Amino acid sequence: MDWWHSQISSPYYFLVFGAIFLVAAVVSTCTGKTYGRYGGWASRAKEPTKFWWGVAIYCIAGICFIAYFLYKVYGLSN
């Protein structure tokens, strides 16, 4: 049980999730389409507000996950 708990409580998962969200933001920006709310797709040309909100959410989520990873690994420097 100790091995399993150490695997699922590893802080590196936050780094992986953060990287996935940032890559999703970059891919969405390059392709011009992002996954929107309620299972739809938002196009940069047709719905620019929804598109940029989706990209912003991906970026913020990625930055938050990476910041939490850095906090868990390095802690606060007093």
KEKE-3310 file (N, C-alpha, C; in steps of 0.2 Angstrom, whole numbers, plus 5000, padded with zeros to 4 digits):
npx = (5004:5010:5018:5009:5002:5013:5015:5003:5002:5012:5020:5023:5013:5006:5014:5014:5001:5000:5008:5001:4990:4995:5001:4989:4983:4992:4991:4977:4978:4986:4978:4966:4954:4945:4941:4925:4913:4900:4902:4905:4913:4924:4927:4940:4938:4924:4918:4926:4926:4922:4932:4945:4942:4942:4955:4962:4958:4964:4977:4978:4975:4985:4996:4993:4993:5007:5013:5008:5015:5028:5027:5024:5036:5047:5043:5040:5051:5058)
npy = (4994:5006:5009:5011:5022:5032:5033:5039:5051:5059:5074:5077:5074:5085:5094:5087:5088:5102:5105:5098:5106:5118:5115:5111:5124:5131:5123:5125:5138:5139:5131:5137:5133:5128:5118:5120:5125:5114:5104:5108:5116:5130:5142:5152:5162:5163:5164:5173:5178:5168:5158:5164:5165:5152:5148:5156:5150:5138:5141:5148:5137:5128:5136:5137:5124:5121:5130:5126:5113:5118:5124:5113:5105:5114:5122:5136:5150:5156)
npz = (5000:5003:4992:4982:4987:4987:4974:4969:4976:4971:4967:4954:4945:4944:4937:4925:4921:4921:4910:4900:4899:4895:4882:4876:4875:4867:4855:4852:4849:4838:4829:4828:4834:4848:4862:4868:4880:4886:4877:4864:4850:4848:4837:4831:4821:4820:4833:4842:4855:4864:4860:4864:4878:4881:4877:4887:4899:4898:4898:4911:4919:4917:4921:4935:4939:4937:4945:4958:4958:4959:4971:4980:4978:4980:4990:5001:5001:5014)
capx = (5000:5014:5021:5004:5001:5018:5014:4997:5003:5018:5019:5025:5007:5004:5019:5012:4994:5001:5011:4996:4985:4999:5001:4982:4982:4996:4988:4971:4979:4988:4973:4960:4948:4946:4935:4921:4908:4894:4904:4905:4920:4923:4931:4943:4935:4916:4916:4932:4926:4922:4938:4950:4941:4944:4963:4964:4957:4969:4984:4978:4975:4992:5001:4991:4996:5014:5014:5007:5020:5034:5026:5025:5043:5052:5040:5041:5058:5058)
capy = (5000:5012:5010:5014:5029:5036:5035:5043:5057:5062:5081:5077:5074:5092:5096:5084:5091:5109:5105:5096:5112:5123:5112:5112:5131:5132:5119:5128:5145:5137:5128:5141:5130:5126:5114:5125:5123:5110:5099:5111:5118:5137:5144:5159:5166:5163:5166:5175:5179:5161:5155:5167:5163:5145:5148:5159:5145:5133:5144:5149:5131:5126:5140:5135:5117:5121:5134:5121:5109:5121:5125:5106:5103:5118:5126:5143:5151:5161)
capz = (5000:5003:4985:4978:4990:4985:4967:4967:4979:4968:4965:4947:4941:4943:4932:4919:4920:4919:4903:4895:4898:4891:4876:4873:4874:4861:4849:4851:4846:4831:4824:4828:4837:4855:4865:4872:4885:4884:4872:4857:4848:4847:4831:4832:4816:4821:4840:4845:4863:4867:4858:4868:4884:4881:4878:4893:4904:4897:4901:4918:4923:4916:4926:4942:4940:4937:4951:4963:4958:4962:4978:4983:4977:4983:4996:5002:5003:5020)
cpx = (5004:5017:5015:5002:5007:5018:5008:4998:5009:5016:5020:5019:5005:5008:5016:5005:4995:5004:5006:4992:4989:5000:4994:4981:4986:4993:4981:4973:4982:4983:4967:4954:4950:4940:4931:4917:4903:4896:4905:4912:4919:4929:4934:4939:4927:4915:4923:4932:4927:4929:4944:4949:4943:4952:4965:4963:4962:4976:4984:4978:4982:4997:4999:4994:5004:5016:5013:5012:5026:5033:5027:5032:5048:5050:5041:5048:5058:5065)
cpy = (5006:5014:5014:5021:5034:5038:5040:5050:5061:5069:5081:5077:5081:5096:5094:5087:5099:5109:5103:5102:5117:5121:5113:5119:5133:5129:5123:5135:5144:5135:5132:5138:5127:5122:5119:5121:5119:5105:5102:5114:5126:5139:5151:5164:5168:5166:5168:5176:5172:5157:5158:5166:5156:5144:5151:5154:5140:5135:5145:5142:5128:5129:5138:5128:5117:5125:5130:5116:5112:5122:5118:5104:5107:5122:5133:5145:5157:5164)
cpz = (5000:4996:4981:4980:4987:4978:4965:4971:4977:4966:4957:4942:4940:4938:4925:4917:4917:4911:4898:4894:4894:4884:4872:4871:4867:4854:4847:4847:4839:4826:4823:4830:4844:4857:4869:4877:4882:4878:4865:4856:4846:4842:4832:4827:4817:4828:4843:4852:4866:4866:4863:4875:4886:4882:4884:4899:4904:4900:4908:4922:4922:4921:4933:4943:4941:4944:4958:4964:4961:4969:4982:4983:4981:4990:4996:5004:5008:5020)
residu = (MET:ASP:TRP:TRP:HIS:SER:GLN:ILE:SER:SER:PRO:TYR:TYR:PHE:LEU:VAL:PHE:GLY:ALA:ILE:PHE:LEU:VAL:ALA:ALA:VAL:VAL:SER:THR:CYS:THR:GLY:LYS:THR:TYR:GLY:ARG:TYR:GLY:GLY:TRP:ALA:SER:ARG:ALA:LYS:GLU:PRO:THR:LYS:PHE:TRP:TRP:GLY:VAL:ALA:ILE:TYR:CYS:ILE:ALA:GLY:ILE:CYS:PHE:ILE:ALA:TYR:PHE:LEU:TYR:LYS:VAL:TYR:GLY:LEU:SER:ASN)
# end
